[in-house]
């Protein structure tokens, strides 16, 4: 699940393209946000099989944002990250 808000208007961004990309630049899965600014990737485990996510991008009109997973400030070592998907 990805939640997209506009920084200038503090509102959800609908119809934005969200892409999960691997380290070797393969699109693992993509989709679009709904009016509430949320995009949900269905059956993500099969898309990730054999690949490690590297970056997630969000694009709409002339705007592009990204989050590189290695730059996240929350350390994952303290959490059980092998839990099942919701």
C-alpha positions in Angstrom: 0.0 0.0 0.0 1.3 3.5 -0.9 -0.3 6.7 0.3 0.3 9.8 -1.8 -0.4 13.4 -0.6 0.4 16.7 -2.3 3.0 18.7 -0.3 1.7 22.0 -1.6 -2.0 21.4 -1.0 -1.9 18.7 1.8 -4.5 16.7 -0.1 -4.6 13.1 -1.4 -3.3 12.7 -5.0 -5.6 10.6 -7.2 -4.6 9.0 -10.5 -0.8 9.1 -9.7 1.3 6.2 -11.2 3.1 4.3 -8.5 5.9 1.9 -9.5 8.0 -0.5 -7.4 11.4 -0.9 -9.1 14.3 -3.4 -8.5 18.0 -2.6 -8.2 18.4 -3.7 -11.8 15.7 -1.3 -13.0 12.9 -3.8 -13.5 9.4 -2.7 -12.7 8.2 -5.3 -10.1 4.7 -3.9 -9.9 2.8 -0.7 -10.6 -0.6 0.8 -10.3 -2.5 4.0 -9.8 -3.8 5.8 -6.7 -7.5 6.2 -6.2 -9.2 9.5 -5.2 -8.1 8.9 -1.6 -4.5 8.9 -2.7 -4.0 5.2 -1.9 -2.6 2.6 -4.3 -2.6 -1.1 -3.3 -0.5 -3.7 -5.0 -2.4 -7.0 -5.2 -0.4 -10.3 -4.9 2.9 -8.4 -4.4 4.7 -11.5 -3.1 4.7 -13.2 -6.5 5.9 -10.0 -8.1 8.9 -9.8 -5.7 10.0 -13.4 -6.0 13.7 -13.4 -6.7 14.0 -9.6 -6.6 14.7 -7.0 -4.0 12.8 -3.7 -4.2 15.2 -0.8 -4.6 13.0 2.3 -5.1 9.4 3.3 -5.3 8.3 6.1 -7.6 5.2 8.2 -7.9 4.5 10.3 -11.0 1.6 12.6 -12.0 1.6 15.2 -14.7 5.1 16.8 -14.6 5.8 15.7 -11.0 8.0 12.8 -9.9 8.8 11.7 -6.4 10.8 8.7 -5.2 11.8 6.9 -2.1 15.0 4.8 -2.2 14.6 2.0 0.4 18.2 2.2 1.6 17.6 5.8 2.6 14.8 5.1 4.9 15.5 6.2 8.5 13.6 3.5 10.2 15.9 0.5 10.9 14.2 -2.8 10.0 16.6 -4.9 12.0 14.4 -4.4 15.1 11.2 -5.6 13.5 9.9 -8.9 12.2 9.8 -8.0 8.5 9.0 -11.5 7.4 5.4 -11.2 8.4 2.6 -12.1 6.0 1.1 -9.5 3.7 -2.2 -7.8 4.6 
